[in-house]
Amino acid sequence: MSFLVGPTDTGVHAVNSADDVSARFLTELGLTLSPATAGLPTSSIPGRAQVVPRLAEAAGR
């Protein structure tokens, strides 16, 4: 599963680190971080990868 955050003034971000507090919380609820999302490069926001809207839309499928 991809955990999307946003939009923000810098775009849409996906949580790409299992160490991110929101990822840990959602993992406790039984969700798992997508390996594809975890492999994305980290943006200027620690634990988050910036994604373009088209990729964010695809991640929700």
mmCIF file of the N, C-alpha and C atoms, coordinates in Angstrom:
data_MODEL
# 
_entry.id   MODEL 
# 
loop_
_atom_site.group_PDB 
_atom_site.id 
_atom_site.type_symbol 
_atom_site.label_atom_id 
_atom_site.label_alt_id 
_atom_site.label_comp_id 
_atom_site.label_asym_id 
_atom_site.label_entity_id 
_atom_site.label_seq_id 
_atom_site.pdbx_PDB_ins_code 
_atom_site.Cartn_x 
_atom_site.Cartn_y 
_atom_site.Cartn_z 
_atom_site.occupancy 
_atom_site.B_iso_or_equiv 
_atom_site.pdbx_formal_charge 
_atom_site.auth_seq_id 
_atom_site.auth_comp_id 
_atom_site.auth_asym_id 
_atom_site.auth_atom_id 
_atom_site.pdbx_PDB_model_num 
ATOM 1   N N  . MET A 1 1  ? 0.842  -1.166 0.000   1.00 0.00 ? 1  MET A N  1 
ATOM 2   C CA . MET A 1 1  ? 0.000  0.000  0.000   1.00 0.00 ? 1  MET A CA 1 
ATOM 3   C C  . MET A 1 1  ? 0.888  1.230  0.000   1.00 0.00 ? 1  MET A C  1 
ATOM 4   N N  . SER A 1 2  ? 0.442  2.261  -0.675  1.00 0.00 ? 2  SER A N  1 
ATOM 5   C CA . SER A 1 2  ? 1.149  3.544  -0.672  1.00 0.00 ? 2  SER A CA 1 
ATOM 6   C C  . SER A 1 2  ? 0.407  4.509  0.232   1.00 0.00 ? 2  SER A C  1 
ATOM 7   N N  . PHE A 1 3  ? 1.144  5.205  1.084   1.00 0.00 ? 3  PHE A N  1 
ATOM 8   C CA . PHE A 1 3  ? 0.570  6.186  1.989   1.00 0.00 ? 3  PHE A CA 1 
ATOM 9   C C  . PHE A 1 3  ? 0.860  7.557  1.404   1.00 0.00 ? 3  PHE A C  1 
ATOM 10  N N  . LEU A 1 4  ? -0.155 8.189  0.823   1.00 0.00 ? 4  LEU A N  1 
ATOM 11  C CA . LEU A 1 4  ? 0.040  9.497  0.192   1.00 0.00 ? 4  LEU A CA 1 
ATOM 12  C C  . LEU A 1 4  ? -0.232 10.616 1.182   1.00 0.00 ? 4  LEU A C  1 
ATOM 13  N N  . VAL A 1 5  ? 0.566  11.658 1.085   1.00 0.00 ? 5  VAL A N  1 
ATOM 14  C CA . VAL A 1 5  ? 0.444  12.825 1.950   1.00 0.00 ? 5  VAL A CA 1 
ATOM 15  C C  . VAL A 1 5  ? 0.372  14.046 1.052   1.00 0.00 ? 5  VAL A C  1 
ATOM 16  N N  . GLY A 1 6  ? -0.636 14.860 1.242   1.00 0.00 ? 6  GLY A N  1 
ATOM 17  C CA . GLY A 1 6  ? -0.669 16.082 0.434   1.00 0.00 ? 6  GLY A CA 1 
ATOM 18  C C  . GLY A 1 6  ? -2.055 16.364 -0.067  1.00 0.00 ? 6  GLY A C  1 
ATOM 19  N N  . PRO A 1 7  ? -2.174 17.276 -0.911  1.00 0.00 ? 7  PRO A N  1 
ATOM 20  C CA . PRO A 1 7  ? -1.069 18.036 -1.501  1.00 0.00 ? 7  PRO A CA 1 
ATOM 21  C C  . PRO A 1 7  ? -0.516 19.084 -0.541  1.00 0.00 ? 7  PRO A C  1 
ATOM 22  N N  . THR A 1 8  ? 0.739  19.422 -0.761  1.00 0.00 ? 8  THR A N  1 
ATOM 23  C CA . THR A 1 8  ? 1.393  20.502 -0.021  1.00 0.00 ? 8  THR A CA 1 
ATOM 24  C C  . THR A 1 8  ? 1.823  21.548 -1.035  1.00 0.00 ? 8  THR A C  1 
ATOM 25  N N  . ASP A 1 9  ? 2.476  22.584 -0.575  1.00 0.00 ? 9  ASP A N  1 
ATOM 26  C CA . ASP A 1 9  ? 2.929  23.605 -1.514  1.00 0.00 ? 9  ASP A CA 1 
ATOM 27  C C  . ASP A 1 9  ? 4.029  23.084 -2.434  1.00 0.00 ? 9  ASP A C  1 
ATOM 28  N N  . THR A 1 10 ? 4.648  21.941 -2.079  1.00 0.00 ? 10 THR A N  1 
ATOM 29  C CA . THR A 1 10 ? 5.687  21.362 -2.927  1.00 0.00 ? 10 THR A CA 1 
ATOM 30  C C  . THR A 1 10 ? 5.201  20.145 -3.700  1.00 0.00 ? 10 THR A C  1 
ATOM 31  N N  . GLY A 1 11 ? 3.925  19.802 -3.594  1.00 0.00 ? 11 GLY A N  1 
ATOM 32  C CA . GLY A 1 11 ? 3.370  18.686 -4.355  1.00 0.00 ? 11 GLY A CA 1 
ATOM 33  C C  . GLY A 1 11 ? 2.802  17.602 -3.474  1.00 0.00 ? 11 GLY A C  1 
ATOM 34  N N  . VAL A 1 12 ? 2.637  16.439 -4.072  1.00 0.00 ? 12 VAL A N  1 
ATOM 35  C CA . VAL A 1 12 ? 2.108  15.270 -3.374  1.00 0.00 ? 12 VAL A CA 1 
ATOM 36  C C  . VAL A 1 12 ? 3.294  14.392 -2.992  1.00 0.00 ? 12 VAL A C  1 
ATOM 37  N N  . HIS A 1 13 ? 3.258  13.876 -1.785  1.00 0.00 ? 13 HIS A N  1 
ATOM 38  C CA . HIS A 1 13 ? 4.346  13.029 -1.304  1.00 0.00 ? 13 HIS A CA 1 
ATOM 39  C C  . HIS A 1 13 ? 3.794  11.674 -0.884  1.00 0.00 ? 13 HIS A C  1 
ATOM 40  N N  . ALA A 1 14 ? 4.636  10.659 -1.016  1.00 0.00 ? 14 ALA A N  1 
ATOM 41  C CA . ALA A 1 14 ? 4.314  9.321  -0.532  1.00 0.00 ? 14 ALA A CA 1 
ATOM 42  C C  . ALA A 1 14 ? 5.294  8.974  0.571   1.00 0.00 ? 14 ALA A C  1 
ATOM 43  N N  . VAL A 1 15 ? 4.794  8.352  1.603   1.00 0.00 ? 15 VAL A N  1 
ATOM 44  C CA . VAL A 1 15 ? 5.673  7.884  2.670   1.00 0.00 ? 15 VAL A CA 1 
ATOM 45  C C  . VAL A 1 15 ? 6.509  6.745  2.091   1.00 0.00 ? 15 VAL A C  1 
ATOM 46  N N  . ASN A 1 16 ? 7.834  6.880  2.161   1.00 0.00 ? 16 ASN A N  1 
ATOM 47  C CA . ASN A 1 16 ? 8.694  5.845  1.586   1.00 0.00 ? 16 ASN A CA 1 
ATOM 48  C C  . ASN A 1 16 ? 9.641  5.230  2.618   1.00 0.00 ? 16 ASN A C  1 
ATOM 49  N N  . SER A 1 17 ? 9.350  5.442  3.884   1.00 0.00 ? 17 SER A N  1 
ATOM 50  C CA . SER A 1 17 ? 10.194 4.896  4.946   1.00 0.00 ? 17 SER A CA 1 
ATOM 51  C C  . SER A 1 17 ? 9.329  4.226  6.003   1.00 0.00 ? 17 SER A C  1 
ATOM 52  N N  . ALA A 1 18 ? 9.664  2.983  6.299   1.00 0.00 ? 18 ALA A N  1 
ATOM 53  C CA . ALA A 1 18 ? 8.933  2.269  7.349   1.00 0.00 ? 18 ALA A CA 1 
ATOM 54  C C  . ALA A 1 18 ? 9.188  2.899  8.714   1.00 0.00 ? 18 ALA A C  1 
ATOM 55  N N  . ASP A 1 19 ? 10.226 3.731  8.818   1.00 0.00 ? 19 ASP A N  1 
ATOM 56  C CA . ASP A 1 19 ? 10.530 4.406  10.077  1.00 0.00 ? 19 ASP A CA 1 
ATOM 57  C C  . ASP A 1 19 ? 9.696  5.669  10.289  1.00 0.00 ? 19 ASP A C  1 
ATOM 58  N N  . ASP A 1 20 ? 8.994  6.120  9.254   1.00 0.00 ? 20 ASP A N  1 
ATOM 59  C CA . ASP A 1 20 ? 8.149  7.308  9.363   1.00 0.00 ? 20 ASP A CA 1 
ATOM 60  C C  . ASP A 1 20 ? 7.022  7.024  10.359  1.00 0.00 ? 20 ASP A C  1 
ATOM 61  N N  . VAL A 1 21 ? 6.728  7.995  11.208  1.00 0.00 ? 21 VAL A N  1 
ATOM 62  C CA . VAL A 1 21 ? 5.720  7.796  12.260  1.00 0.00 ? 21 VAL A CA 1 
ATOM 63  C C  . VAL A 1 21 ? 4.353  7.420  11.679  1.00 0.00 ? 21 VAL A C  1 
ATOM 64  N N  . SER A 1 22 ? 3.979  8.004  10.550  1.00 0.00 ? 22 SER A N  1 
ATOM 65  C CA . SER A 1 22 ? 2.672  7.648  9.969   1.00 0.00 ? 22 SER A CA 1 
ATOM 66  C C  . SER A 1 22 ? 2.695  6.227  9.416   1.00 0.00 ? 22 SER A C  1 
ATOM 67  N N  . ALA A 1 23 ? 3.832  5.791  8.858   1.00 0.00 ? 23 ALA A N  1 
ATOM 68  C CA . ALA A 1 23 ? 3.944  4.415  8.360   1.00 0.00 ? 23 ALA A CA 1 
ATOM 69  C C  . ALA A 1 23 ? 3.883  3.426  9.522   1.00 0.00 ? 23 ALA A C  1 
ATOM 70  N N  . ARG A 1 24 ? 4.556  3.761  10.617  1.00 0.00 ? 24 ARG A N  1 
ATOM 71  C CA . ARG A 1 24 ? 4.513  2.865  11.787  1.00 0.00 ? 24 ARG A CA 1 
ATOM 72  C C  . ARG A 1 24 ? 3.083  2.738  12.313  1.00 0.00 ? 24 ARG A C  1 
ATOM 73  N N  . PHE A 1 25 ? 2.372  3.848  12.368  1.00 0.00 ? 25 PHE A N  1 
ATOM 74  C CA . PHE A 1 25 ? 0.981  3.820  12.844  1.00 0.00 ? 25 PHE A CA 1 
ATOM 75  C C  . PHE A 1 25 ? 0.118  2.952  11.926  1.00 0.00 ? 25 PHE A C  1 
ATOM 76  N N  . LEU A 1 26 ? 0.225  3.171  10.622  1.00 0.00 ? 26 LEU A N  1 
ATOM 77  C CA . LEU A 1 26 ? -0.601 2.406  9.690   1.00 0.00 ? 26 LEU A CA 1 
ATOM 78  C C  . LEU A 1 26 ? -0.211 0.927  9.669   1.00 0.00 ? 26 LEU A C  1 
ATOM 79  N N  . THR A 1 27 ? 1.067  0.636  9.914   1.00 0.00 ? 27 THR A N  1 
ATOM 80  C CA . THR A 1 27 ? 1.501  -0.757 10.025  1.00 0.00 ? 27 THR A CA 1 
ATOM 81  C C  . THR A 1 27 ? 0.845  -1.423 11.227  1.00 0.00 ? 27 THR A C  1 
ATOM 82  N N  . GLU A 1 28 ? 0.702  -0.678 12.315  1.00 0.00 ? 28 GLU A N  1 
ATOM 83  C CA . GLU A 1 28 ? 0.019  -1.214 13.493  1.00 0.00 ? 28 GLU A CA 1 
ATOM 84  C C  . GLU A 1 28 ? -1.440 -1.536 13.195  1.00 0.00 ? 28 GLU A C  1 
ATOM 85  N N  . LEU A 1 29 ? -2.004 -0.876 12.201  1.00 0.00 ? 29 LEU A N  1 
ATOM 86  C CA . LEU A 1 29 ? -3.391 -1.145 11.797  1.00 0.00 ? 29 LEU A CA 1 
ATOM 87  C C  . LEU A 1 29 ? -3.489 -2.289 10.794  1.00 0.00 ? 29 LEU A C  1 
ATOM 88  N N  . GLY A 1 30 ? -2.337 -2.870 10.440  1.00 0.00 ? 30 GLY A N  1 
ATOM 89  C CA . GLY A 1 30 ? -2.331 -4.022 9.547   1.00 0.00 ? 30 GLY A CA 1 
ATOM 90  C C  . GLY A 1 30 ? -1.980 -3.709 8.096   1.00 0.00 ? 30 GLY A C  1 
ATOM 91  N N  . LEU A 1 31 ? -1.655 -2.460 7.794   1.00 0.00 ? 31 LEU A N  1 
ATOM 92  C CA . LEU A 1 31 ? -1.278 -2.102 6.431   1.00 0.00 ? 31 LEU A CA 1 
ATOM 93  C C  . LEU A 1 31 ? 0.228  -2.253 6.263   1.00 0.00 ? 31 LEU A C  1 
ATOM 94  N N  . THR A 1 32 ? 0.675  -2.477 5.036   1.00 0.00 ? 32 THR A N  1 
ATOM 95  C CA . THR A 1 32 ? 2.110  -2.592 4.788   1.00 0.00 ? 32 THR A CA 1 
ATOM 96  C C  . THR A 1 32 ? 2.519  -1.607 3.702   1.00 0.00 ? 32 THR A C  1 
ATOM 97  N N  . LEU A 1 33 ? 3.738  -1.120 3.825   1.00 0.00 ? 33 LEU A N  1 
ATOM 98  C CA . LEU A 1 33 ? 4.285  -0.167 2.874   1.00 0.00 ? 33 LEU A CA 1 
ATOM 99  C C  . LEU A 1 33 ? 4.657  -0.894 1.589   1.00 0.00 ? 33 LEU A C  1 
ATOM 100 N N  . SER A 1 34 ? 4.258  -0.355 0.455   1.00 0.00 ? 34 SER A N  1 
ATOM 101 C CA . SER A 1 34 ? 4.563  -0.940 -0.850  1.00 0.00 ? 34 SER A CA 1 
ATOM 102 C C  . SER A 1 34 ? 6.065  -0.930 -1.098  1.00 0.00 ? 34 SER A C  1 
ATOM 103 N N  . PRO A 1 35 ? 6.643  -2.058 -1.520  1.00 0.00 ? 35 PRO A N  1 
ATOM 104 C CA . PRO A 1 35 ? 8.072  -2.080 -1.846  1.00 0.00 ? 35 PRO A CA 1 
ATOM 105 C C  . PRO A 1 35 ? 8.431  -1.074 -2.947  1.00 0.00 ? 35 PRO A C  1 
ATOM 106 N N  . ALA A 1 36 ? 7.531  -0.878 -3.895  1.00 0.00 ? 36 ALA A N  1 
ATOM 107 C CA . ALA A 1 36 ? 7.786  0.089  -4.969  1.00 0.00 ? 36 ALA A CA 1 
ATOM 108 C C  . ALA A 1 36 ? 7.880  1.507  -4.405  1.00 0.00 ? 36 ALA A C  1 
ATOM 109 N N  . THR A 1 37 ? 7.006  1.832  -3.484  1.00 0.00 ? 37 THR A N  1 
ATOM 110 C CA . THR A 1 37 ? 7.034  3.157  -2.869  1.00 0.00 ? 37 THR A CA 1 
ATOM 111 C C  . THR A 1 37 ? 8.247  3.297  -1.956  1.00 0.00 ? 37 THR A C  1 
ATOM 112 N N  . ALA A 1 38 ? 8.574  2.252  -1.231  1.00 0.00 ? 38 ALA A N  1 
ATOM 113 C CA . ALA A 1 38 ? 9.738  2.296  -0.337  1.00 0.00 ? 38 ALA A CA 1 
ATOM 114 C C  . ALA A 1 38 ? 11.028 2.516  -1.122  1.00 0.00 ? 38 ALA A C  1 
ATOM 115 N N  . GLY A 1 39 ? 11.043 2.108  -2.390  1.00 0.00 ? 39 GLY A N  1 
ATOM 116 C CA . GLY A 1 39 ? 12.230 2.262  -3.216  1.00 0.00 ? 39 GLY A CA 1 
ATOM 117 C C  . GLY A 1 39 ? 12.382 3.619  -3.871  1.00 0.00 ? 39 GLY A C  1 
ATOM 118 N N  . LEU A 1 40 ? 11.395 4.498  -3.705  1.00 0.00 ? 40 LEU A N  1 
ATOM 119 C CA . LEU A 1 40 ? 11.493 5.832  -4.302  1.00 0.00 ? 40 LEU A CA 1 
ATOM 120 C C  . LEU A 1 40 ? 12.511 6.686  -3.559  1.00 0.00 ? 40 LEU A C  1 
ATOM 121 N N  . PRO A 1 41 ? 13.181 7.594  -4.276  1.00 0.00 ? 41 PRO A N  1 
ATOM 122 C CA . PRO A 1 41 ? 14.156 8.463  -3.594  1.00 0.00 ? 41 PRO A CA 1 
ATOM 123 C C  . PRO A 1 41 ? 13.457 9.427  -2.633  1.00 0.00 ? 41 PRO A C  1 
ATOM 124 N N  . THR A 1 42 ? 14.102 9.674  -1.521  1.00 0.00 ? 42 THR A N  1 
ATOM 125 C CA . THR A 1 42 ? 13.559 10.573 -0.510  1.00 0.00 ? 42 THR A CA 1 
ATOM 126 C C  . THR A 1 42 ? 13.686 12.025 -0.970  1.00 0.00 ? 42 THR A C  1 
ATOM 127 N N  . SER A 1 43 ? 12.644 12.788 -0.727  1.00 0.00 ? 43 SER A N  1 
ATOM 128 C CA . SER A 1 43 ? 12.627 14.210 -1.088  1.00 0.00 ? 43 SER A CA 1 
ATOM 129 C C  . SER A 1 43 ? 13.298 15.023 0.023   1.00 0.00 ? 43 SER A C  1 
ATOM 130 N N  . SER A 1 44 ? 13.085 16.318 -0.009  1.00 0.00 ? 44 SER A N  1 
ATOM 131 C CA . SER A 1 44 ? 13.634 17.175 1.049   1.00 0.00 ? 44 SER A CA 1 
ATOM 132 C C  . SER A 1 44 ? 12.919 16.961 2.380   1.00 0.00 ? 44 SER A C  1 
ATOM 133 N N  . ILE A 1 45 ? 11.806 16.239 2.361   1.00 0.00 ? 45 ILE A N  1 
ATOM 134 C CA . ILE A 1 45 ? 11.072 15.904 3.581   1.00 0.00 ? 45 ILE A CA 1 
ATOM 135 C C  . ILE A 1 45 ? 11.478 14.483 3.988   1.00 0.00 ? 45 ILE A C  1 
ATOM 136 N N  . PRO A 1 46 ? 12.140 14.312 5.120   1.00 0.00 ? 46 PRO A N  1 
ATOM 137 C CA . PRO A 1 46 ? 12.586 12.977 5.531   1.00 0.00 ? 46 PRO A CA 1 
ATOM 138 C C  . PRO A 1 46 ? 11.444 11.963 5.573   1.00 0.00 ? 46 PRO A C  1 
ATOM 139 N N  . GLY A 1 47 ? 11.688 10.786 5.009   1.00 0.00 ? 47 GLY A N  1 
ATOM 140 C CA . GLY A 1 47 ? 10.688 9.719  5.026   1.00 0.00 ? 47 GLY A CA 1 
ATOM 141 C C  . GLY A 1 47 ? 9.604  9.859  3.977   1.00 0.00 ? 47 GLY A C  1 
ATOM 142 N N  . ARG A 1 48 ? 9.746  10.842 3.092   1.00 0.00 ? 48 ARG A N  1 
ATOM 143 C CA . ARG A 1 48 ? 8.726  11.078 2.062   1.00 0.00 ? 48 ARG A CA 1 
ATOM 144 C C  . ARG A 1 48 ? 9.374  11.206 0.687   1.00 0.00 ? 48 ARG A C  1 
ATOM 145 N N  . ALA A 1 49 ? 8.718  10.662 -0.318  1.00 0.00 ? 49 ALA A N  1 
ATOM 146 C CA . ALA A 1 49 ? 9.157  10.798 -1.706  1.00 0.00 ? 49 ALA A CA 1 
ATOM 147 C C  . ALA A 1 49 ? 8.153  11.687 -2.430  1.00 0.00 ? 49 ALA A C  1 
ATOM 148 N N  . GLN A 1 50 ? 8.657  12.632 -3.197  1.00 0.00 ? 50 GLN A N  1 
ATOM 149 C CA . GLN A 1 50 ? 7.751  13.479 -3.973  1.00 0.00 ? 50 GLN A CA 1 
ATOM 150 C C  . GLN A 1 50 ? 7.323  12.709 -5.211  1.00 0.00 ? 50 GLN A C  1 
ATOM 151 N N  . VAL A 1 51 ? 6.035  12.705 -5.483  1.00 0.00 ? 51 VAL A N  1 
ATOM 152 C CA . VAL A 1 51 ? 5.504  12.001 -6.654  1.00 0.00 ? 51 VAL A CA 1 
ATOM 153 C C  . VAL A 1 51 ? 4.681  12.973 -7.488  1.00 0.00 ? 51 VAL A C  1 
ATOM 154 N N  . VAL A 1 52 ? 4.662  12.717 -8.778  1.00 0.00 ? 52 VAL A N  1 
ATOM 155 C CA . VAL A 1 52 ? 3.834  13.530 -9.656  1.00 0.00 ? 52 VAL A CA 1 
ATOM 156 C C  . VAL A 1 52 ? 2.405  12.994 -9.578  1.00 0.00 ? 52 VAL A C  1 
ATOM 157 N N  . PRO A 1 53 ? 1.400  13.825 -9.829  1.00 0.00 ? 53 PRO A N  1 
ATOM 158 C CA . PRO A 1 53 ? 0.008  13.369 -9.674  1.00 0.00 ? 53 PRO A CA 1 
ATOM 159 C C  . PRO A 1 53 ? -0.314 12.091 -10.432 1.00 0.00 ? 53 PRO A C  1 
ATOM 160 N N  . ARG A 1 54 ? 0.256  11.907 -11.620 1.00 0.00 ? 54 ARG A N  1 
ATOM 161 C CA . ARG A 1 54 ? -0.028 10.702 -12.403 1.00 0.00 ? 54 ARG A CA 1 
ATOM 162 C C  . ARG A 1 54 ? 0.445  9.468  -11.637 1.00 0.00 ? 54 ARG A C  1 
ATOM 163 N N  . LEU A 1 55 ? 1.622  9.531  -11.016 1.00 0.00 ? 55 LEU A N  1 
ATOM 164 C CA . LEU A 1 55 ? 2.121  8.394  -10.236 1.00 0.00 ? 55 LEU A CA 1 
ATOM 165 C C  . LEU A 1 55 ? 1.311  8.198  -8.968  1.00 0.00 ? 55 LEU A C  1 
ATOM 166 N N  . ALA A 1 56 ? 0.875  9.283  -8.367  1.00 0.00 ? 56 ALA A N  1 
ATOM 167 C CA . ALA A 1 56 ? 0.050  9.188  -7.161  1.00 0.00 ? 56 ALA A CA 1 
ATOM 168 C C  . ALA A 1 56 ? -1.265 8.500  -7.493  1.00 0.00 ? 56 ALA A C  1 
ATOM 169 N N  . GLU A 1 57 ? -1.822 8.807  -8.641  1.00 0.00 ? 57 GLU A N  1 
ATOM 170 C CA . GLU A 1 57 ? -3.074 8.187  -9.079  1.00 0.00 ? 57 GLU A CA 1 
ATOM 171 C C  . GLU A 1 57 ? -2.866 6.688  -9.279  1.00 0.00 ? 57 GLU A C  1 
ATOM 172 N N  . ALA A 1 58 ? -1.753 6.307  -9.914  1.00 0.00 ? 58 ALA A N  1 
ATOM 173 C CA . ALA A 1 58 ? -1.456 4.896  -10.167 1.00 0.00 ? 58 ALA A CA 1 
ATOM 174 C C  . ALA A 1 58 ? -1.215 4.130  -8.865  1.00 0.00 ? 58 ALA A C  1 
ATOM 175 N N  . ALA A 1 59 ? -0.618 4.789  -7.886  1.00 0.00 ? 59 ALA A N  1 
ATOM 176 C CA . ALA A 1 59 ? -0.326 4.134  -6.603  1.00 0.00 ? 59 ALA A CA 1 
ATOM 177 C C  . ALA A 1 59 ? -1.605 3.787  -5.858  1.00 0.00 ? 59 ALA A C  1 
ATOM 178 N N  . GLY A 1 60 ? -2.667 4.516  -6.125  1.00 0.00 ? 60 GLY A N  1 
ATOM 179 C CA . GLY A 1 60 ? -3.929 4.265  -5.450  1.00 0.00 ? 60 GLY A CA 1 
ATOM 180 C C  . GLY A 1 60 ? -4.702 3.097  -6.010  1.00 0.00 ? 60 GLY A C  1 
ATOM 181 N N  . ARG A 1 61 ? -4.213 2.522  -7.063  1.00 0.00 ? 61 ARG A N  1 
ATOM 182 C CA . ARG A 1 61 ? -4.928 1.394  -7.684  1.00 0.00 ? 61 ARG A CA 1 
ATOM 183 C C  . ARG A 1 61 ? -4.669 0.109  -6.984  1.00 0.00 ? 61 ARG A C  1 
# 
